[in-house]
Amino acid sequence: MLNNIGETLLFISFLAGLIGLYSYFVGIRKKSNLLVSIGTRSILAIFALLSISVLVLIYLLTTKDYSNAYVAKNISNDLSFIYSIAALWAGQEGSLLLWSWILSLYTLTIRFSKPFKSLLPSSESVSLFILSFFIFLIVFVESPFDTLGAIPLNGRGLNPILQNFYMAIHPLTLYIGYIALTIPFAFALGSIISKDKTDNWVLRSKNWTYFSWIFLSLGLLLGSRWAYLELGWGGYWAWDPVENVALMPWLALTAFLHSSMAQETRSLLRRWNICLIFLAFFLSIFGTFITRSGLISSVHSFAQSSIGPYFIVFIILTVVFAIFMYQKNKKLISSNEDIVSLFSKENFLIFNNIFFLIITLTVFLGTVFPIISEAFTGEKILVGPTFYDLVNFPNVLALMSLMSVAPIIPWKTGKLSPILMLLLKPVILSILTTFVAYMFFDNFKVLLIFFISSFVIFVILQDIIVEFKLQLARGLKWKDILSKRYRRYCSFLVHFGIILLIIGITLSSVYGTKSDFILSTGQSLKINDYDIKLLETYKKESEAKNILGAKLLLTDSGSSYYLYPEQNLYKYEGNREINKETEVAIYNTLKKDYYLILIDDMEDGRFNFKIYINPWVSLLWIGSLVSILGGVLIMFRRKI
């Protein structure tokens, strides 16, 4: 009964989408307010219908109604209530329904853009077209309300490696960020369709782009944290194809957030910014296609699916239409001014964008190369981390350098001599800092990162100190100064977080160690500068799994830590045939992480372990959170 209700609601929502698209198309051409209002009401109807559909599926999941095929694939009797709800986005059909519902909510909010009413009909129609495509998928291709003829007593269950707090919310945060890119894209394309000559679409999109950037950043952080805790390989980023397709929209969006300042301030780079937001959106759709088409294998991707051809047609149609409209109306979106100085902020923003796009292109080529190689040779040739590290490292250094210089360069006209004078003290202090760092670190790559990182930090501090001295001398209070320069200081906070993140990645990758060892109960071993002893092992059993665990004592520099690694063997096949997982034991300190894995028990009663020592990896997590905090603060109180 509920499955039939769900299918009916989805079908009606698809019909409402078609009616809305027709009403917008005719209404915009004939300038009919009545037809446009019908289109607006269709969006409200779709949101209501999809909201009920989502609630129906959540009810089926939490009550474990195995007559529903999606429930049977992703739920089991032992699954907790929280993970039963999280199963909504664990599979293909449910996540597409959630995607459609979130997009319907976003599309509905476009109507509240009161200052820019001329953009609304065209922008809403673009967003509704995209929404209708996703509804089409869940109605005709991947329905979450398909039923089973024979109802099983138990479901396959949620993939064990997905039963983790970070993974439960990681896909949702990425979806929120991904889908939010639709709205700036709709405003950009809508401004072209409506022949709007102003910069209103950028101003209206700004909060959406910050919103998307925050959630994409949070999604990448949560995914990295999940991989670090759950996958048991000692790392947090493997340049997996699905990781890559989540990173690429973030890179393009970050480039747009920088270059859009030139359009807000001087109405520059107008065509460039439209192209960037188009790119960010298309990369988000490309990422959705890659993870859902079955073209690549990944622990993050969905199973083989038939939606790939539909996505290809949708992407081609959208790209062709966007390019056609851009070319047809590009004279209307030309910049009002030109860049007149090499040493101007807007010119350095272009340099910033170029390096971001080079990194994006590198990641894109590395991601699609296995697909291309298989098409031509019949064999998937994977691109490893070495390729990405080698190609991207110089570009990251260039971006870090721009991060220090660009904020202090004036708009429009800038001269080299004053800029060099401003940079003199930070350069000297950075050299001194690097000499101090040399006392503790002897790796050239690390010292280079320390030099540029300290350079960025000293430039930021100098700018803040000079600004405060100047404004205090003019009689302003601290609170007024912070209010006046709010966005600037928040951007400094974002940059500071990125610097901490880069330092953490560099130190953990250069100085991290890995050791394999075998111990019997009561036996100890010295590895490098620390001692480790196997105190005891144990076996436990639950309704769902058998557990093999160990208790070890690790002693390092006089400090002792207890570690409890486990290995779980599930009694049933489990979703996607993953029935064995490792529970990593991690002891976190600010300076280093002790990361211990129980590999297996051996026939002679000994146990096989692997330990990673990851120094300063904490800076990665701290830096990410600081950067996201800066983005949140900018979003809630933007000042140019």
NORNORMO-V27520 format. One record per residue. N is the residue number from 1. RES is the residue in three letters. D_FIRST is the distance of its C-alpha to the first C-alpha in whole Angstrom. Layout:
BEGIN
n=N res=RES d_first=D_FIRST
n=N res=RES d_first=D_FIRST
END
This chain:
BEGIN
n=1 res=MET d_first=0
n=2 res=LEU d_first=4
n=3 res=ASN d_first=5
n=4 res=ASN d_first=5
n=5 res=ILE d_first=6
n=6 res=GLY d_first=9
n=7 res=GLU d_first=10
n=8 res=THR d_first=11
n=9 res=LEU d_first=12
n=10 res=LEU d_first=14
n=11 res=PHE d_first=16
n=12 res=ILE d_first=17
n=13 res=SER d_first=19
n=14 res=PHE d_first=20
n=15 res=LEU d_first=21
n=16 res=ALA d_first=23
n=17 res=GLY d_first=25
n=18 res=LEU d_first=26
n=19 res=ILE d_first=27
n=20 res=GLY d_first=29
n=21 res=LEU d_first=31
n=22 res=TYR d_first=32
n=23 res=SER d_first=33
n=24 res=TYR d_first=35
n=25 res=PHE d_first=36
n=26 res=VAL d_first=38
n=27 res=GLY d_first=38
n=28 res=ILE d_first=40
n=29 res=ARG d_first=42
n=30 res=LYS d_first=43
n=31 res=LYS d_first=43
n=32 res=SER d_first=41
n=33 res=ASN d_first=40
n=34 res=LEU d_first=37
n=35 res=LEU d_first=35
n=36 res=VAL d_first=36
n=37 res=SER d_first=34
n=38 res=ILE d_first=31
n=39 res=GLY d_first=31
n=40 res=THR d_first=31
n=41 res=ARG d_first=28
n=42 res=SER d_first=26
n=43 res=ILE d_first=26
n=44 res=LEU d_first=25
n=45 res=ALA d_first=22
n=46 res=ILE d_first=21
n=47 res=PHE d_first=22
n=48 res=ALA d_first=20
n=49 res=LEU d_first=17
n=50 res=LEU d_first=17
n=51 res=SER d_first=18
n=52 res=ILE d_first=14
n=53 res=SER d_first=13
n=54 res=VAL d_first=15
n=55 res=LEU d_first=14
n=56 res=VAL d_first=11
n=57 res=LEU d_first=12
n=58 res=ILE d_first=15
n=59 res=TYR d_first=13
n=60 res=LEU d_first=11
n=61 res=LEU d_first=15
n=62 res=THR d_first=16
n=63 res=THR d_first=14
n=64 res=LYS d_first=15
n=65 res=ASP d_first=11
n=66 res=TYR d_first=13
n=67 res=SER d_first=10
n=68 res=ASN d_first=11
n=69 res=ALA d_first=14
n=70 res=TYR d_first=15
n=71 res=VAL d_first=15
n=72 res=ALA d_first=17
n=73 res=LYS d_first=19
n=74 res=ASN d_first=20
n=75 res=ILE d_first=19
n=76 res=SER d_first=21
n=77 res=ASN d_first=22
n=78 res=ASP d_first=25
n=79 res=LEU d_first=24
n=80 res=SER d_first=25
n=81 res=PHE d_first=23
n=82 res=ILE d_first=25
n=83 res=TYR d_first=24
n=84 res=SER d_first=21
n=85 res=ILE d_first=20
n=86 res=ALA d_first=23
n=87 res=ALA d_first=21
n=88 res=LEU d_first=19
n=89 res=TRP d_first=23
n=90 res=ALA d_first=24
n=91 res=GLY d_first=22
n=92 res=GLN d_first=22
n=93 res=GLU d_first=19
n=94 res=GLY d_first=18
n=95 res=SER d_first=22
n=96 res=LEU d_first=22
n=97 res=LEU d_first=19
n=98 res=LEU d_first=21
n=99 res=TRP d_first=24
n=100 res=SER d_first=23
n=101 res=TRP d_first=22
n=102 res=ILE d_first=25
n=103 res=LEU d_first=27
n=104 res=SER d_first=25
n=105 res=LEU d_first=27
n=106 res=TYR d_first=30
n=107 res=THR d_first=30
n=108 res=LEU d_first=29
n=109 res=THR d_first=32
n=110 res=ILE d_first=35
n=111 res=ARG d_first=35
n=112 res=PHE d_first=37
n=113 res=SER d_first=40
n=114 res=LYS d_first=42
n=115 res=PRO d_first=45
n=116 res=PHE d_first=44
n=117 res=LYS d_first=43
n=118 res=SER d_first=44
n=119 res=LEU d_first=42
n=120 res=LEU d_first=39
n=121 res=PRO d_first=38
n=122 res=SER d_first=39
n=123 res=SER d_first=37
n=124 res=GLU d_first=34
n=125 res=SER d_first=34
n=126 res=VAL d_first=35
n=127 res=SER d_first=32
n=128 res=LEU d_first=29
n=129 res=PHE d_first=30
n=130 res=ILE d_first=30
n=131 res=LEU d_first=26
n=132 res=SER d_first=25
n=133 res=PHE d_first=26
n=134 res=PHE d_first=24
n=135 res=ILE d_first=21
n=136 res=PHE d_first=22
n=137 res=LEU d_first=22
n=138 res=ILE d_first=18
n=139 res=VAL d_first=17
n=140 res=PHE d_first=19
n=141 res=VAL d_first=21
n=142 res=GLU d_first=19
n=143 res=SER d_first=15
n=144 res=PRO d_first=14
n=145 res=PHE d_first=10
n=146 res=ASP d_first=12
n=147 res=THR d_first=10
n=148 res=LEU d_first=13
n=149 res=GLY d_first=14
n=150 res=ALA d_first=16
n=151 res=ILE d_first=14
n=152 res=PRO d_first=18
n=153 res=LEU d_first=19
n=154 res=ASN d_first=20
n=155 res=GLY d_first=20
n=156 res=ARG d_first=23
n=157 res=GLY d_first=23
n=158 res=LEU d_first=24
n=159 res=ASN d_first=28
n=160 res=PRO d_first=30
n=161 res=ILE d_first=33
n=162 res=LEU d_first=30
n=163 res=GLN d_first=30
n=164 res=ASN d_first=32
n=165 res=PHE d_first=33
n=166 res=TYR d_first=34
n=167 res=MET d_first=32
n=168 res=ALA d_first=29
n=169 res=ILE d_first=30
n=170 res=HIS d_first=32
n=171 res=PRO d_first=30
n=172 res=LEU d_first=28
n=173 res=THR d_first=32
n=174 res=LEU d_first=33
n=175 res=TYR d_first=30
n=176 res=ILE d_first=31
n=177 res=GLY d_first=34
n=178 res=TYR d_first=33
n=179 res=ILE d_first=31
n=180 res=ALA d_first=34
n=181 res=LEU d_first=36
n=182 res=THR d_first=34
n=183 res=ILE d_first=36
n=184 res=PRO d_first=39
n=185 res=PHE d_first=39
n=186 res=ALA d_first=37
n=187 res=PHE d_first=40
n=188 res=ALA d_first=43
n=189 res=LEU d_first=42
n=190 res=GLY d_first=41
n=191 res=SER d_first=45
n=192 res=ILE d_first=46
n=193 res=ILE d_first=44
n=194 res=SER d_first=45
n=195 res=LYS d_first=49
n=196 res=ASP d_first=49
n=197 res=LYS d_first=52
n=198 res=THR d_first=52
n=199 res=ASP d_first=50
n=200 res=ASN d_first=48
n=201 res=TRP d_first=45
n=202 res=VAL d_first=46
n=203 res=LEU d_first=47
n=204 res=ARG d_first=43
n=205 res=SER d_first=42
n=206 res=LYS d_first=44
n=207 res=ASN d_first=42
n=208 res=TRP d_first=39
n=209 res=THR d_first=41
n=210 res=TYR d_first=42
n=211 res=PHE d_first=39
n=212 res=SER d_first=38
n=213 res=TRP d_first=41
n=214 res=ILE d_first=40
n=215 res=PHE d_first=37
n=216 res=LEU d_first=38
n=217 res=SER d_first=41
n=218 res=LEU d_first=38
n=219 res=GLY d_first=36
n=220 res=LEU d_first=39
n=221 res=LEU d_first=41
n=222 res=LEU d_first=37
n=223 res=GLY d_first=37
n=224 res=SER d_first=41
n=225 res=ARG d_first=41
n=226 res=TRP d_first=38
n=227 res=ALA d_first=39
n=228 res=TYR d_first=43
n=229 res=LEU d_first=41
n=230 res=GLU d_first=39
n=231 res=LEU d_first=40
n=232 res=GLY d_first=43
n=233 res=TRP d_first=46
n=234 res=GLY d_first=47
n=235 res=GLY d_first=47
n=236 res=TYR d_first=44
n=237 res=TRP d_first=44
n=238 res=ALA d_first=45
n=239 res=TRP d_first=44
n=240 res=ASP d_first=41
n=241 res=PRO d_first=40
n=242 res=VAL d_first=37
n=243 res=GLU d_first=39
n=244 res=ASN d_first=41
n=245 res=VAL d_first=39
n=246 res=ALA d_first=38
n=247 res=LEU d_first=41
n=248 res=MET d_first=42
n=249 res=PRO d_first=40
n=250 res=TRP d_first=42
n=251 res=LEU d_first=45
n=252 res=ALA d_first=45
n=253 res=LEU d_first=44
n=254 res=THR d_first=47
n=255 res=ALA d_first=49
n=256 res=PHE d_first=48
n=257 res=LEU d_first=48
n=258 res=HIS d_first=52
n=259 res=SER d_first=53
n=260 res=SER d_first=51
n=261 res=MET d_first=53
n=262 res=ALA d_first=56
n=263 res=GLN d_first=54
n=264 res=GLU d_first=53
n=265 res=THR d_first=57
n=266 res=ARG d_first=59
n=267 res=SER d_first=56
n=268 res=LEU d_first=57
n=269 res=LEU d_first=55
n=270 res=ARG d_first=53
n=271 res=ARG d_first=52
n=272 res=TRP d_first=52
n=273 res=ASN d_first=49
n=274 res=ILE d_first=47
n=275 res=CYS d_first=47
n=276 res=LEU d_first=46
n=277 res=ILE d_first=43
n=278 res=PHE d_first=42
n=279 res=LEU d_first=43
n=280 res=ALA d_first=41
n=281 res=PHE d_first=38
n=282 res=PHE d_first=38
n=283 res=LEU d_first=39
n=284 res=SER d_first=36
n=285 res=ILE d_first=34
n=286 res=PHE d_first=36
n=287 res=GLY d_first=35
n=288 res=THR d_first=31
n=289 res=PHE d_first=32
n=290 res=ILE d_first=34
n=291 res=THR d_first=32
n=292 res=ARG d_first=29
n=293 res=SER d_first=31
n=294 res=GLY d_first=32
n=295 res=LEU d_first=35
n=296 res=ILE d_first=37
n=297 res=SER d_first=36
n=298 res=SER d_first=36
n=299 res=VAL d_first=34
n=300 res=HIS d_first=33
n=301 res=SER d_first=31
n=302 res=PHE d_first=28
n=303 res=ALA d_first=28
n=304 res=GLN d_first=29
n=305 res=SER d_first=27
n=306 res=SER d_first=27
n=307 res=ILE d_first=27
n=308 res=GLY d_first=30
n=309 res=PRO d_first=32
n=310 res=TYR d_first=29
n=311 res=PHE d_first=31
n=312 res=ILE d_first=34
n=313 res=VAL d_first=34
n=314 res=PHE d_first=33
n=315 res=ILE d_first=36
n=316 res=ILE d_first=38
n=317 res=LEU d_first=37
n=318 res=THR d_first=37
n=319 res=VAL d_first=40
n=320 res=VAL d_first=42
n=321 res=PHE d_first=41
n=322 res=ALA d_first=42
n=323 res=ILE d_first=45
n=324 res=PHE d_first=46
n=325 res=MET d_first=46
n=326 res=TYR d_first=48
n=327 res=GLN d_first=51
n=328 res=LYS d_first=51
n=329 res=ASN d_first=51
n=330 res=LYS d_first=53
n=331 res=LYS d_first=56
n=332 res=LEU d_first=54
n=333 res=ILE d_first=53
n=334 res=SER d_first=56
n=335 res=SER d_first=58
n=336 res=ASN d_first=60
n=337 res=GLU d_first=62
n=338 res=ASP d_first=64
n=339 res=ILE d_first=64
n=340 res=VAL d_first=68
n=341 res=SER d_first=68
n=342 res=LEU d_first=68
n=343 res=PHE d_first=68
n=344 res=SER d_first=65
n=345 res=LYS d_first=62
n=346 res=GLU d_first=60
n=347 res=ASN d_first=62
n=348 res=PHE d_first=61
n=349 res=LEU d_first=57
n=350 res=ILE d_first=57
n=351 res=PHE d_first=59
n=352 res=ASN d_first=56
n=353 res=ASN d_first=53
n=354 res=ILE d_first=55
n=355 res=PHE d_first=55
n=356 res=PHE d_first=51
n=357 res=LEU d_first=51
n=358 res=ILE d_first=53
n=359 res=ILE d_first=51
n=360 res=THR d_first=48
n=361 res=LEU d_first=49
n=362 res=THR d_first=50
n=363 res=VAL d_first=47
n=364 res=PHE d_first=45
n=365 res=LEU d_first=48
n=366 res=GLY d_first=47
n=367 res=THR d_first=43
n=368 res=VAL d_first=43
n=369 res=PHE d_first=46
n=370 res=PRO d_first=45
n=371 res=ILE d_first=42
n=372 res=ILE d_first=46
n=373 res=SER d_first=48
n=374 res=GLU d_first=45
n=375 res=ALA d_first=45
n=376 res=PHE d_first=49
n=377 res=THR d_first=50
n=378 res=GLY d_first=47
n=379 res=GLU d_first=47
n=380 res=LYS d_first=45
n=381 res=ILE d_first=48
n=382 res=LEU d_first=47
n=383 res=VAL d_first=49
n=384 res=GLY d_first=50
n=385 res=PRO d_first=50
n=386 res=THR d_first=54
n=387 res=PHE d_first=53
n=388 res=TYR d_first=51
n=389 res=ASP d_first=54
n=390 res=LEU d_first=57
n=391 res=VAL d_first=56
n=392 res=ASN d_first=54
n=393 res=PHE d_first=57
n=394 res=PRO d_first=59
n=395 res=ASN d_first=57
n=396 res=VAL d_first=56
n=397 res=LEU d_first=59
n=398 res=ALA d_first=60
n=399 res=LEU d_first=57
n=400 res=MET d_first=58
n=401 res=SER d_first=62
n=402 res=LEU d_first=60
n=403 res=MET d_first=58
n=404 res=SER d_first=62
n=405 res=VAL d_first=64
n=406 res=ALA d_first=61
n=407 res=PRO d_first=61
n=408 res=ILE d_first=64
n=409 res=ILE d_first=65
n=410 res=PRO d_first=66
n=411 res=TRP d_first=64
n=412 res=LYS d_first=66
n=413 res=THR d_first=69
n=414 res=GLY d_first=70
n=415 res=LYS d_first=73
n=416 res=LEU d_first=73
n=417 res=SER d_first=76
n=418 res=PRO d_first=74
n=419 res=ILE d_first=71
n=420 res=LEU d_first=73
n=421 res=MET d_first=75
n=422 res=LEU d_first=72
n=423 res=LEU d_first=71
n=424 res=LEU d_first=74
n=425 res=LYS d_first=73
n=426 res=PRO d_first=70
n=427 res=VAL d_first=71
n=428 res=ILE d_first=74
n=429 res=LEU d_first=72
n=430 res=SER d_first=69
n=431 res=ILE d_first=72
n=432 res=LEU d_first=73
n=433 res=THR d_first=70
n=434 res=THR d_first=69
n=435 res=PHE d_first=73
n=436 res=VAL d_first=71
n=437 res=ALA d_first=68
n=438 res=TYR d_first=70
n=439 res=MET d_first=72
n=440 res=PHE d_first=68
n=441 res=PHE d_first=67
n=442 res=ASP d_first=69
n=443 res=ASN d_first=66
n=444 res=PHE d_first=67
n=445 res=LYS d_first=63
n=446 res=VAL d_first=63
n=447 res=LEU d_first=66
n=448 res=LEU d_first=65
n=449 res=ILE d_first=61
n=450 res=PHE d_first=63
n=451 res=PHE d_first=66
n=452 res=ILE d_first=63
n=453 res=SER d_first=61
n=454 res=SER d_first=64
n=455 res=PHE d_first=65
n=456 res=VAL d_first=62
n=457 res=ILE d_first=62
n=458 res=PHE d_first=66
n=459 res=VAL d_first=65
n=460 res=ILE d_first=62
n=461 res=LEU d_first=64
n=462 res=GLN d_first=67
n=463 res=ASP d_first=65
n=464 res=ILE d_first=64
n=465 res=ILE d_first=67
n=466 res=VAL d_first=69
n=467 res=GLU d_first=67
n=468 res=PHE d_first=67
n=469 res=LYS d_first=71
n=470 res=LEU d_first=71
n=471 res=GLN d_first=69
n=472 res=LEU d_first=70
n=473 res=ALA d_first=74
n=474 res=ARG d_first=72
n=475 res=GLY d_first=72
n=476 res=LEU d_first=68
n=477 res=LYS d_first=66
n=478 res=TRP d_first=64
n=479 res=LYS d_first=61
n=480 res=ASP d_first=62
n=481 res=ILE d_first=62
n=482 res=LEU d_first=59
n=483 res=SER d_first=57
n=484 res=LYS d_first=59
n=485 res=ARG d_first=59
n=486 res=TYR d_first=55
n=487 res=ARG d_first=53
n=488 res=ARG d_first=56
n=489 res=TYR d_first=56
n=490 res=CYS d_first=52
n=491 res=SER d_first=53
n=492 res=PHE d_first=56
n=493 res=LEU d_first=53
n=494 res=VAL d_first=51
n=495 res=HIS d_first=54
n=496 res=PHE d_first=55
n=497 res=GLY d_first=52
n=498 res=ILE d_first=52
n=499 res=ILE d_first=55
n=500 res=LEU d_first=54
n=501 res=LEU d_first=51
n=502 res=ILE d_first=54
n=503 res=ILE d_first=56
n=504 res=GLY d_first=54
n=505 res=ILE d_first=52
n=506 res=THR d_first=56
n=507 res=LEU d_first=57
n=508 res=SER d_first=55
n=509 res=SER d_first=55
n=510 res=VAL d_first=59
n=511 res=TYR d_first=59
n=512 res=GLY d_first=56
n=513 res=THR d_first=57
n=514 res=LYS d_first=55
n=515 res=SER d_first=57
n=516 res=ASP d_first=56
n=517 res=PHE d_first=57
n=518 res=ILE d_first=57
n=519 res=LEU d_first=58
n=520 res=SER d_first=58
n=521 res=THR d_first=57
n=522 res=GLY d_first=60
n=523 res=GLN d_first=61
n=524 res=SER d_first=62
n=525 res=LEU d_first=63
n=526 res=LYS d_first=64
n=527 res=ILE d_first=62
n=528 res=ASN d_first=64
n=529 res=ASP d_first=65
n=530 res=TYR d_first=62
n=531 res=ASP d_first=62
n=532 res=ILE d_first=59
n=533 res=LYS d_first=59
n=534 res=LEU d_first=56
n=535 res=LEU d_first=56
n=536 res=GLU d_first=54
n=537 res=THR d_first=50
n=538 res=TYR d_first=48
n=539 res=LYS d_first=44
n=540 res=LYS d_first=41
n=541 res=GLU d_first=38
n=542 res=SER d_first=35
n=543 res=GLU d_first=31
n=544 res=ALA d_first=31
n=545 res=LYS d_first=34
n=546 res=ASN d_first=38
n=547 res=ILE d_first=40
n=548 res=LEU d_first=44
n=549 res=GLY d_first=45
n=550 res=ALA d_first=49
n=551 res=LYS d_first=51
n=552 res=LEU d_first=54
n=553 res=LEU d_first=56
n=554 res=LEU d_first=57
n=555 res=THR d_first=61
n=556 res=ASP d_first=62
n=557 res=SER d_first=65
n=558 res=GLY d_first=65
n=559 res=SER d_first=61
n=560 res=SER d_first=59
n=561 res=TYR d_first=55
n=562 res=TYR d_first=53
n=563 res=LEU d_first=50
n=564 res=TYR d_first=47
n=565 res=PRO d_first=46
n=566 res=GLU d_first=43
n=567 res=GLN d_first=41
n=568 res=ASN d_first=38
n=569 res=LEU d_first=37
n=570 res=TYR d_first=33
n=571 res=LYS d_first=32
n=572 res=TYR d_first=29
n=573 res=GLU d_first=29
n=574 res=GLY d_first=28
n=575 res=ASN d_first=26
n=576 res=ARG d_first=28
n=577 res=GLU d_first=31
n=578 res=ILE d_first=32
n=579 res=ASN d_first=33
n=580 res=LYS d_first=36
n=581 res=GLU d_first=37
n=582 res=THR d_first=40
n=583 res=GLU d_first=41
n=584 res=VAL d_first=44
n=585 res=ALA d_first=46
n=586 res=ILE d_first=47
n=587 res=TYR d_first=50
n=588 res=ASN d_first=50
n=589 res=THR d_first=54
n=590 res=LEU d_first=55
n=591 res=LYS d_first=57
n=592 res=LYS d_first=55
n=593 res=ASP d_first=52
n=594 res=TYR d_first=52
n=595 res=TYR d_first=50
n=596 res=LEU d_first=49
n=597 res=ILE d_first=47
n=598 res=LEU d_first=47
n=599 res=ILE d_first=47
n=600 res=ASP d_first=48
n=601 res=ASP d_first=50
n=602 res=MET d_first=52
n=603 res=GLU d_first=54
n=604 res=ASP d_first=57
n=605 res=GLY d_first=55
n=606 res=ARG d_first=55
n=607 res=PHE d_first=53
n=608 res=ASN d_first=52
n=609 res=PHE d_first=52
n=610 res=LYS d_first=52
n=611 res=ILE d_first=53
n=612 res=TYR d_first=53
n=613 res=ILE d_first=55
n=614 res=ASN d_first=53
n=615 res=PRO d_first=56
n=616 res=TRP d_first=55
n=617 res=VAL d_first=51
n=618 res=SER d_first=51
n=619 res=LEU d_first=52
n=620 res=LEU d_first=49
n=621 res=TRP d_first=47
n=622 res=ILE d_first=49
n=623 res=GLY d_first=50
n=624 res=SER d_first=46
n=625 res=LEU d_first=45
n=626 res=VAL d_first=49
n=627 res=SER d_first=48
n=628 res=ILE d_first=44
n=629 res=LEU d_first=46
n=630 res=GLY d_first=48
n=631 res=GLY d_first=46
n=632 res=VAL d_first=44
n=633 res=LEU d_first=47
n=634 res=ILE d_first=48
n=635 res=MET d_first=44
n=636 res=PHE d_first=45
n=637 res=ARG d_first=48
n=638 res=ARG d_first=49
n=639 res=LYS d_first=53
n=640 res=ILE d_first=55
END
